Amino acid sequence: MQVEQEEQEIIARVAAVDVGKAEVVCCARVPGQRGRRIQEVRTFTTMTASLLALADWLAGLGVTRVVMEATSDYWKPPFYLLEACGFETWLVNAKDVKHLPGRPKTDRLDAVWLCKVAERQMLRASFVPPPVIRELRDLTRYRVDLIEARTAEKQRVEKLLEDAQIKLSVVVSDIFGVSGRDMMAALVTGERDPKALAAMARGSMRSKTARLEEAFTGRFSDHHAFLLRTMLHRVDEISADIATVQERIEEQIAPFADAVRRLDEIPGVGIAAAQVIIAEIGLDMTRFPTPAHLASWARFAPGVSESAGRKKGNAGTGHGNRYLARVLGEAAVGASRTNTFLGERYRRIARRRGAKRAIVAVGRSILMIVWHLLTDPDAPFVDLGPGYYDSRINLNRRMRTHVRELQNLGYKVTLEPAA
C-alpha cells in the first residue's frame, strides 16, 4: 500500500532545466521498463531555435511539467517559450533546491538533482503572473525606475546650487515648481542679479522676496550654468518618458478599471498605487488560498524562529517584492494620516512598537483587504472606523488599565459610579 502511494506521488514525465546565460542543461525523467525510471540529459543554447528544439524533444518524451530555478533574468526566455508551447512550467526558489552537503556541483548534476526533487513533488511553484499582467508589471516597474532616476537628477541639481552658494532650497520647499524653474532657467541664460531673480517669484512666494534675494547672492559661474542646463534637460526628458509610460499603463489597465476603482477606496491607496498592486499580484486570487498566503508571499508576515519550545526573538519578515513593499509602505503612511480604522491601527501600534512595525502591520492589513476585494468583485469596501478598537475593548479591562496608569504615577484611586 505504501509503494502504491509513493508511485502516485511521483510525476511520471517531468523535466528540469538548469538555466544559464548562454546555455541550458535539461534533464528529463520518464517511465521505463519494469518500473524503472529512464533519465536523459541534454544541453541546449539559449538561442530561440535551440530552445524550440528543446521544446520538441520534451514534447516527444511526453513531458508534462518543466521545472527551473529563478536565476537572475535568464530563466525568462526558456520559461516563456516552454509556457507558450503548452508545458506546465514551474519556477522554483533556488533556496528550496539546495544540494546535499558534500555533493559535487556541475550544471549537469544540478539539472539531475532538480529533476529528481521535482518528480517527487517536493517543490512549490513560485508565483508567475499571466502574460497580460507581466506586461503591465514591466510598465509600472519601469515607471518607478524612471521616477527614481528623475529624483536622483533633481538631487544633483540641488547639490550643484549648494556648490554655487545658491540657497534656493532653504527658502523654497520645491525648487522645481513654476517659480523655481523660471529662476533656474534665468540662471542658465546668464542672469545673476539677485533682485531680478527674486522678482520672478509667483503667488505666495512673493512674500519671500527678501529671503530670495539673500538666497541668490552666491558665486554662480558659467561652469555651474553648463551643468545646470544639462541636468534640467535630463529632468525634462525623464519627465516626458514618465508621461509616455503612464499613457501606456492607462491603455493596458483599462480592462481592469473597475478593480482599480475599488482598490482606490482603501485609505492610503491611490490610483497609481492600485495600478502597481494589480501589476504585482494580478487579479486571480486563487493562486493565494487565503489572505495570509498572500501576505506571506509578499513578506508582510513575521517569520517564526523556534527551537526546543523557545522562540528566538523576532525573525523578521524577510525580503520580498520590493516594488509591492514600497507601494504598501507608502499607502500605510498615507493611511496613518486619516481618521479611519487603518489610521487608528497605525497610531495604536506606533505608540507601542514604533513606526516601522506599524507600517508593516498596516501594509499587511491593506494587502488582506485587497485580497478580499479581488476575490469577491461584489464585496464593497467598508471602513470599520477609528472607534472600532474602543468598541471591542472590555469596559473592565479599560478601567483596570487607567487605574494602573494612575497608580504608577503615585495616586491612590477610588472608583465611584456617576450619579
C-alpha positions as CSV (number, residue, x, y, z in Angstrom):
1,M,0.0,0.0,0.0
2,Q,2.9,2.4,0.8
3,V,4.5,1.6,-2.5
4,E,1.4,2.4,-4.4
5,Q,1.1,5.7,-2.6
6,E,4.7,6.6,-3.5
7,E,4.1,5.7,-7.1
8,Q,1.1,8.0,-7.2
9,E,3.1,10.9,-5.7
10,I,5.8,10.6,-8.4
11,I,5.2,12.7,-11.5
12,A,5.5,10.2,-14.4
13,R,7.1,12.5,-17.0
14,V,9.0,15.5,-15.7
15,A,12.0,17.7,-16.8
16,A,14.2,20.1,-15.0
17,V,16.3,22.9,-16.6
18,D,19.5,24.4,-15.2
19,V,19.5,27.9,-16.7
20,G,22.5,29.9,-17.7
21,K,23.1,33.0,-19.8
22,A,24.5,31.1,-22.9
23,E,23.1,27.6,-22.5
24,V,20.7,25.4,-20.5
25,V,21.1,21.9,-19.3
26,C,17.9,19.9,-19.3
27,C,17.3,16.5,-17.5
28,A,14.2,14.5,-18.4
29,R,12.9,11.5,-16.4
30,V,10.2,9.3,-17.8
31,P,8.9,5.8,-17.0
32,G,10.9,2.8,-18.3
33,Q,10.5,-1.0,-18.2
34,R,9.9,-3.0,-15.1
35,G,9.1,0.1,-13.0
36,R,12.4,1.8,-13.6
37,R,13.0,5.4,-14.5
38,I,14.8,6.5,-17.6
39,Q,16.9,9.6,-17.4
40,E,18.4,11.6,-20.2
41,V,20.3,14.9,-20.1
42,R,20.9,17.2,-23.0
43,T,22.5,20.7,-23.4
44,F,21.0,23.5,-25.5
45,T,21.9,27.1,-26.2
46,T,19.6,29.9,-25.2
47,M,19.0,31.0,-28.8
48,T,15.4,30.7,-29.9
49,A,16.0,27.9,-32.4
50,S,17.8,25.8,-29.8
51,L,15.0,26.4,-27.2
52,L,12.4,25.3,-29.8
53,A,14.4,22.1,-30.3
54,L,14.3,21.7,-26.5
55,A,10.6,22.0,-26.6
56,D,10.3,19.5,-29.4
57,W,12.5,17.0,-27.5
58,L,10.4,17.3,-24.4
59,A,7.2,17.0,-26.3
60,G,8.5,13.8,-27.9
61,L,9.1,12.4,-24.5
62,G,5.6,13.3,-23.3
63,V,6.9,15.6,-20.6
64,T,4.1,17.4,-18.8
65,R,5.9,19.5,-16.2
66,V,9.1,21.5,-16.6
67,V,10.8,23.0,-13.6
68,M,13.6,25.6,-13.4
69,E,15.3,27.8,-10.8
70,A,14.9,31.5,-10.7
71,T,18.3,32.5,-11.9
72,S,18.6,36.3,-12.4
73,D,16.5,37.1,-15.6
74,Y,18.0,34.2,-17.5
75,W,15.0,32.0,-16.7
76,K,12.5,34.2,-18.6
77,P,13.3,33.1,-22.3
78,P,13.1,29.4,-21.7
79,F,10.2,29.8,-19.3
80,Y,8.1,31.9,-21.6
81,L,8.9,29.8,-24.6
82,L,8.0,26.5,-22.9
83,E,4.9,28.0,-21.4
84,A,3.8,29.1,-24.9
85,C,4.4,25.5,-26.2
86,G,1.8,24.2,-23.7
87,F,4.0,22.8,-20.9
88,E,3.2,23.2,-17.3
89,T,6.2,25.4,-16.4
90,W,7.2,25.9,-12.7
91,L,9.6,28.5,-11.4
92,V,11.1,27.5,-8.1
93,N,13.1,29.3,-5.4
94,A,16.8,28.3,-5.5
95,K,16.8,28.1,-1.7
96,D,14.3,25.2,-1.9
97,V,16.7,23.1,-4.2
98,K,19.9,23.1,-2.2
99,H,22.3,20.2,-2.8
100,L,23.1,17.8,-0.1
101,P,26.5,18.6,1.6
102,G,29.5,17.0,0.0
103,R,28.0,16.5,-3.4
104,P,29.9,17.9,-6.4
105,K,28.2,20.8,-8.2
106,T,28.0,21.0,-12.0
107,D,25.3,22.2,-14.4
108,R,24.5,18.6,-15.3
109,L,24.3,17.4,-11.7
110,D,22.2,20.4,-10.8
111,A,19.7,19.6,-13.5
112,V,19.5,15.9,-12.4
113,W,19.1,16.8,-8.8
114,L,16.3,19.4,-9.6
115,C,14.5,16.8,-11.7
116,K,14.6,14.1,-9.0
117,V,13.3,16.6,-6.4
118,A,10.6,17.8,-8.8
119,E,9.3,14.3,-9.8
120,R,8.6,13.6,-6.1
121,Q,6.7,16.9,-5.8
122,M,9.0,18.3,-3.1
123,L,8.9,21.8,-4.6
124,R,6.5,24.7,-4.6
125,A,6.0,26.8,-7.7
126,S,6.7,30.5,-7.4
127,F,4.1,33.0,-8.5
128,V,4.5,34.0,-12.1
129,P,1.6,36.2,-13.4
130,P,0.0,35.6,-16.8
131,P,1.3,37.5,-19.9
132,V,-1.1,40.4,-19.6
133,I,-0.2,41.1,-16.0
134,R,3.5,40.6,-16.8
135,E,3.4,43.4,-19.5
136,L,1.6,45.7,-17.0
137,R,4.2,44.9,-14.4
138,D,7.0,45.8,-16.7
139,L,5.4,49.2,-17.3
140,T,4.7,50.0,-13.7
141,R,8.2,48.9,-12.6
142,Y,9.8,51.0,-15.4
143,R,7.7,54.0,-14.2
144,V,9.1,53.5,-10.7
145,D,12.7,53.3,-12.1
146,L,12.2,56.4,-14.1
147,I,10.8,58.3,-11.1
148,E,13.8,57.3,-9.1
149,A,16.2,58.4,-11.9
150,R,14.4,61.8,-12.1
151,T,14.6,62.2,-8.3
152,A,18.3,61.4,-8.4
153,E,18.8,64.1,-11.1
154,K,16.9,66.6,-9.1
155,Q,19.1,65.9,-6.1
156,R,22.1,66.6,-8.3
157,V,20.6,70.0,-9.2
158,E,20.2,70.9,-5.6
159,K,23.8,69.8,-4.8
160,L,25.0,71.9,-7.7
161,L,23.2,75.0,-6.4
162,E,24.7,74.4,-3.0
163,D,28.1,74.3,-4.5
164,A,27.4,77.7,-6.1
165,Q,26.2,79.1,-2.8
166,I,22.7,79.5,-4.2
167,K,20.4,78.6,-1.2
168,L,17.2,78.4,-3.1
169,S,16.2,75.1,-1.4
170,V,16.4,76.8,2.0
171,V,13.6,79.3,1.1
172,V,11.6,77.2,-1.4
173,S,10.2,73.8,-0.5
174,D,10.1,72.7,-4.1
175,I,12.7,74.2,-6.3
176,F,11.2,72.5,-9.3
177,G,7.9,74.4,-9.1
178,V,6.9,77.0,-11.7
179,S,8.8,79.8,-10.0
180,G,11.9,77.7,-9.2
181,R,12.2,76.5,-12.8
182,D,11.9,80.1,-14.1
183,M,14.6,81.2,-11.7
184,M,16.9,78.3,-12.7
185,A,16.3,79.0,-16.4
186,A,17.3,82.6,-15.9
187,L,20.5,81.5,-14.1
188,V,21.3,79.3,-17.1
189,T,20.8,82.1,-19.6
190,G,23.1,84.4,-17.7
191,E,21.0,86.3,-15.2
192,R,23.0,86.9,-11.9
193,D,21.2,89.8,-10.3
194,P,19.6,88.6,-7.0
195,K,16.8,91.2,-7.2
196,A,15.9,90.2,-10.8
197,L,15.8,86.6,-9.9
198,A,13.7,87.1,-6.8
199,A,11.2,89.2,-8.8
200,M,10.3,86.0,-10.7
201,A,8.5,84.6,-7.7
202,R,4.8,83.9,-8.1
203,G,1.9,83.5,-5.8
204,S,2.6,83.1,-2.2
205,M,6.4,83.1,-2.9
206,R,6.2,86.9,-3.4
207,S,6.2,87.3,0.4
208,K,9.7,85.7,0.5
209,T,11.3,88.2,-1.9
210,A,13.8,89.5,0.7
211,R,14.9,86.0,1.6
212,L,15.1,85.0,-2.1
213,E,17.5,87.9,-2.7
214,E,19.7,86.6,0.0
215,A,19.5,83.1,-1.3
216,F,20.6,84.1,-4.8
217,T,23.6,86.0,-3.5
218,G,26.3,83.5,-4.4
219,R,29.0,82.6,-6.8
220,F,27.2,81.0,-9.7
221,S,29.6,80.7,-12.7
222,D,29.4,79.6,-16.3
223,H,30.6,76.2,-15.2
224,H,27.6,75.9,-13.0
225,A,25.4,77.2,-15.8
226,F,26.6,74.4,-18.2
227,L,26.0,71.7,-15.7
228,L,22.6,73.1,-14.6
229,R,21.5,73.3,-18.2
230,T,22.4,69.7,-18.8
231,M,20.7,68.5,-15.6
232,L,17.5,70.4,-16.3
233,H,17.4,69.0,-19.8
234,R,17.8,65.5,-18.4
235,V,15.0,66.1,-15.9
236,D,12.6,67.2,-18.7
237,E,13.5,64.2,-20.8
238,I,12.8,61.8,-18.0
239,S,9.5,63.6,-17.2
240,A,8.5,63.2,-20.8
241,D,9.3,59.5,-20.7
242,I,7.3,59.1,-17.5
243,A,4.3,60.7,-19.2
244,T,4.6,58.3,-22.2
245,V,4.9,55.3,-20.0
246,Q,1.9,56.4,-17.9
247,E,-0.2,56.7,-21.1
248,R,0.7,53.1,-22.0
249,I,-0.2,52.0,-18.5
250,E,-3.6,53.6,-18.8
251,E,-4.2,51.7,-22.0
252,Q,-3.0,48.4,-20.6
253,I,-5.0,48.7,-17.4
254,A,-8.2,49.9,-19.0
255,P,-9.8,46.4,-18.8
256,F,-9.2,46.3,-15.1
257,A,-10.6,49.8,-14.4
258,D,-13.2,48.5,-12.0
259,A,-10.6,46.7,-9.9
260,V,-8.5,49.9,-9.8
261,R,-11.5,51.9,-8.7
262,R,-12.4,49.5,-5.9
263,L,-8.8,49.4,-4.6
264,D,-8.7,53.2,-4.7
265,E,-11.4,53.2,-2.0
266,I,-8.9,51.8,0.5
267,P,-7.4,54.6,2.7
268,G,-3.9,55.5,1.6
269,V,-4.2,53.7,-1.8
270,G,-4.5,56.0,-4.8
271,I,-4.9,55.3,-8.5
272,A,-1.2,54.8,-9.1
273,A,-0.8,52.5,-6.0
274,A,-3.8,50.4,-7.1
275,Q,-2.2,50.0,-10.6
276,V,1.1,48.8,-9.0
277,I,-0.7,46.4,-6.7
278,I,-2.6,44.8,-9.6
279,A,0.5,44.6,-11.7
280,E,2.4,42.8,-8.9
281,I,-0.2,40.3,-7.6
282,G,-2.6,40.1,-10.5
283,L,-6.4,39.7,-10.3
284,D,-6.6,35.9,-9.9
285,M,-6.5,35.3,-6.1
286,T,-7.0,31.6,-6.5
287,R,-3.2,31.4,-6.5
288,F,-3.3,32.5,-2.9
289,P,-5.8,30.3,-1.0
290,T,-6.1,32.8,1.9
291,P,-5.1,36.4,2.5
292,A,-2.5,35.0,4.9
293,H,-0.9,33.2,2.0
294,L,-0.7,36.5,0.0
295,A,0.8,38.3,3.0
296,S,3.4,35.6,3.4
297,W,4.3,35.7,-0.3
298,A,4.7,39.4,-0.1
299,R,6.9,39.0,3.1
300,F,4.4,41.1,5.1
301,A,4.1,38.3,7.7
302,P,6.6,37.9,10.6
303,G,8.8,34.9,10.4
304,V,8.9,32.2,13.1
305,S,12.1,31.0,14.6
306,E,11.6,28.5,17.4
307,S,13.8,25.8,18.9
308,A,13.3,23.5,21.9
309,G,10.0,25.2,22.5
310,R,11.5,28.6,22.8
311,K,11.0,31.5,20.3
312,K,14.2,33.2,19.3
313,G,13.2,36.8,19.2
314,N,11.7,38.5,16.1
315,A,12.5,36.5,13.0
316,G,11.6,39.5,10.8
317,T,9.6,39.4,7.6
318,G,12.4,38.8,5.1
319,H,12.9,40.3,1.7
320,G,10.0,40.1,-0.7
321,N,8.8,42.0,-3.8
322,R,10.4,45.5,-3.3
323,Y,8.0,47.2,-5.7
324,L,5.0,45.9,-3.8
325,A,6.6,46.6,-0.4
326,R,7.3,50.1,-1.5
327,V,3.8,50.9,-2.6
328,L,2.3,49.2,0.5
329,G,4.6,51.2,2.8
330,E,3.6,54.5,1.1
331,A,-0.1,53.5,1.4
332,A,0.4,52.7,5.1
333,V,2.0,56.1,5.7
334,G,-0.8,57.8,3.8
335,A,-3.5,55.9,5.8
336,S,-1.8,56.9,9.1
337,R,-2.9,60.5,8.4
338,T,-6.6,59.6,8.0
339,N,-9.3,59.3,10.6
340,T,-10.1,55.7,9.7
341,F,-9.7,52.2,11.0
342,L,-6.3,51.8,9.3
343,G,-5.2,55.2,10.6
344,E,-6.1,54.3,14.1
345,R,-4.4,50.9,13.8
346,Y,-1.2,52.6,12.7
347,R,-1.3,55.1,15.6
348,R,-2.0,52.3,18.2
349,I,0.9,50.1,17.0
350,A,3.3,53.1,16.5
351,R,2.8,54.1,20.2
352,R,3.7,50.7,21.5
353,R,6.1,49.2,18.9
354,G,7.3,52.1,16.8
355,A,6.6,53.5,13.3
356,K,8.4,50.7,11.3
357,R,6.4,47.9,12.8
358,A,3.2,50.0,12.4
359,I,3.9,50.4,8.7
360,V,4.4,46.7,8.2
361,A,1.2,45.9,10.2
362,V,-0.9,48.4,8.3
363,G,0.6,47.3,5.0
364,R,-0.4,43.7,5.8
365,S,-3.9,44.9,6.6
366,I,-4.2,46.7,3.3
367,L,-3.0,43.5,1.5
368,M,-5.7,41.5,3.2
369,I,-8.3,44.0,2.2
370,V,-7.0,43.8,-1.4
371,W,-7.3,40.0,-1.3
372,H,-11.0,40.1,-0.2
373,L,-11.9,42.8,-2.8
374,L,-10.3,41.0,-5.7
375,T,-11.6,37.6,-4.6
376,D,-15.2,38.8,-4.5
377,P,-15.8,41.5,-7.1
378,D,-19.2,42.3,-5.5
379,A,-17.8,42.8,-2.0
380,P,-17.9,46.5,-1.0
381,F,-15.2,48.1,1.0
382,V,-16.5,49.1,4.4
383,D,-14.3,51.2,6.8
384,L,-14.7,49.9,10.4
385,G,-14.0,53.4,11.6
386,P,-11.4,54.8,14.1
387,G,-13.6,53.8,17.1
388,Y,-13.5,50.1,16.2
389,Y,-10.9,49.1,18.8
390,D,-12.6,51.1,21.6
391,S,-15.9,49.5,20.9
392,R,-14.5,46.0,21.3
393,I,-12.3,46.5,24.4
394,N,-13.9,45.2,27.6
395,L,-15.0,48.0,29.9
396,N,-13.5,46.4,33.0
397,R,-10.2,46.0,31.1
398,R,-10.1,49.7,30.3
399,M,-10.9,50.6,33.9
400,R,-8.0,48.4,35.2
401,T,-5.6,49.9,32.6
402,H,-6.4,53.5,33.6
403,V,-6.3,52.7,37.3
404,R,-2.9,51.0,36.9
405,E,-1.5,54.0,35.0
406,L,-2.6,56.5,37.7
407,Q,-1.2,54.2,40.4
408,N,2.1,54.1,38.6
409,L,2.1,57.9,38.8
410,G,1.8,57.7,42.6
411,Y,-2.0,58.3,43.1
412,K,-4.4,56.3,45.2
413,V,-7.5,55.6,43.0
414,T,-11.1,55.0,44.2
415,L,-13.8,54.4,41.7
416,E,-17.4,55.6,42.3
417,P,-20.1,55.3,39.7
418,A,-21.5,58.6,38.4
419,A,-25.0,59.7,39.6
